[in-house]
Amino acid sequence: MTMTLKSTLVACTLSAGLAFAAIAQASDVEDSIHYRQSALGVIGWNIGPLGAMAQGDIDYDAEEFAHRAENLAFLASLPWEGFIEGSLRGDGHGVDTDALAAIADDWDDFESRQRTLIEETATLAELAQGDDFGAMRQQVAAVANTCRGCHDNYRAD
């Protein structure tokens, strides 16, 4: 095998490897965005009826309330692993998402807000096992405010 042929084969192999890595990275980014958006959508699916019950828009159903509150407590820890490098709007990677690059700029605050959501939803699930609907209503508001705070700071309009 000639040196030129060897060089060409090495160059082609390296180029293919780099192209594959770029495709894999793009796929990882797209998958992470899809994952977190799906997880956040399921959170919204569960908090919607809780908010409606808390506001009196639908009748309070203790069993349904407890079920949805337990779901939220479980779901609250899921979306965060989907916020990977290259998956934020305005971070220079040109992705189509509402998650702002400000997340990466203040990751400590973003993580703090994650922990707060996990704590608030756990408290809601605990309260939902009791019979103090007034406390449950207040806790639904606390969960909603936690969500809103993150959306206000880290989500595009």
C-alpha positions in Angstrom: 0.0 0.0 0.0 1.4 3.3 -1.0 1.9 6.2 1.4 -0.7 8.3 -0.5 -3.3 5.5 -0.3 -2.6 5.1 3.5 -2.9 8.8 4.0 -6.1 8.9 2.1 -7.6 6.0 4.0 -6.6 7.6 7.4 -8.0 10.9 6.3 -11.3 9.3 5.2 -11.5 7.3 8.4 -10.9 10.4 10.5 -13.4 12.4 8.5 -16.1 9.7 8.8 -15.4 9.5 12.6 -15.8 13.3 13.0 -18.9 13.3 10.8 -20.4 10.5 12.9 -19.5 12.3 16.1 -21.2 15.5 14.8 -24.3 13.5 13.8 -24.3 11.7 17.2 -24.0 15.0 19.0 -26.9 16.5 17.0 -29.0 13.4 17.7 -28.1 13.7 21.4 -29.2 17.3 21.5 -32.4 16.6 19.7 -33.1 13.6 21.9 -32.4 15.6 25.1 -34.8 18.4 24.0 -37.5 15.9 23.1 -36.9 14.1 26.5 -37.1 17.2 28.7 -40.1 18.7 26.7 -41.9 15.4 27.1 -41.2 15.2 30.8 -42.3 18.8 31.3 -45.4 18.1 29.3 -46.3 15.2 31.5 -45.7 17.5 34.6 -48.1 20.0 33.0 -50.7 17.2 32.3 -50.7 16.4 36.1 -50.6 19.9 37.5 -53.4 21.1 35.3 -56.2 19.3 37.2 -54.6 20.1 40.6 -54.7 23.8 39.7 -58.3 23.5 38.5 -59.3 21.8 41.7 -57.4 24.4 43.8 -59.1 27.2 42.0 -62.5 25.6 42.2 -62.8 25.3 38.4 -63.5 21.5 38.9 -64.8 19.7 41.9 -62.2 18.5 44.4 -61.7 14.7 44.1 -59.4 13.5 46.9 -58.3 10.3 45.1 -57.6 12.1 41.9 -55.8 14.9 43.7 -53.6 12.5 45.6 -52.8 10.5 42.4 -51.8 13.6 40.5 -49.8 14.9 43.4 -47.9 11.7 43.7 -47.2 11.7 40.0 -45.8 15.2 40.3 -43.5 14.3 43.1 -42.1 11.5 41.0 -41.9 13.5 37.8 -40.2 16.5 39.3 -36.8 15.0 39.2 -37.0 13.8 35.5 -36.6 16.6 33.0 -33.3 18.1 34.3 -30.9 15.6 32.7 -32.3 16.7 29.3 -30.6 20.1 29.7 -27.3 19.2 28.1 -24.7 21.4 26.4 -25.8 22.5 23.0 -29.5 22.1 23.7 -30.3 25.7 24.8 -31.6 28.6 22.7 -28.9 31.2 22.2 -25.9 29.1 23.2 -24.4 29.3 19.8 -25.6 25.9 18.6 -28.7 27.2 16.8 -31.3 24.8 18.3 -35.0 25.5 18.2 -36.1 25.5 21.8 -37.6 27.8 24.4 -34.9 26.9 27.0 -32.6 29.9 27.2 -28.8 29.9 27.4 -29.3 31.8 30.7 -29.6 28.3 32.2 -26.0 27.6 31.5 -25.0 31.1 32.5 -26.5 30.5 36.0 -26.5 26.8 36.4 -26.4 27.0 40.3 -29.6 29.0 40.3 -31.2 26.6 37.8 -30.2 23.6 40.0 -31.6 25.4 43.1 -34.9 25.8 41.3 -34.9 22.1 40.4 -34.4 21.2 44.0 -37.1 23.6 45.1 -39.6 22.0 42.6 -38.7 18.5 43.9 -39.2 19.6 47.5 -42.5 21.5 46.8 -44.0 18.6 44.9 -43.0 16.1 47.6 -44.7 18.4 50.2 -47.8 18.5 48.0 -47.9 14.7 47.7 -47.6 14.4 51.5 -50.4 17.0 52.1 -52.6 15.1 49.6 -52.6 12.1 51.9 -54.4 14.3 54.5 -57.7 16.2 54.5 -56.6 19.8 54.8 -57.7 21.0 51.4 -56.8 24.6 52.3 -53.2 23.6 52.8 -53.2 21.6 49.6 -54.5 24.6 47.7 -51.7 26.7 49.1 -49.2 24.1 48.2 -50.5 23.9 44.6 -49.9 27.6 44.4 -46.3 27.1 45.8 -45.6 24.5 43.1 -47.1 26.7 40.4 -45.0 29.7 41.6 -41.9 27.5 41.5 -42.7 26.5 37.9 -43.4 30.2 37.0 -40.2 31.4 38.5 -38.1 29.1 36.3 -40.2 29.9 33.2 -39.8 33.6 33.9 -36.0 33.4 34.1 -35.1 30.5 31.7 -37.8 30.1 29.1 -38.4 32.2 26.0 -41.9 33.7 25.6 
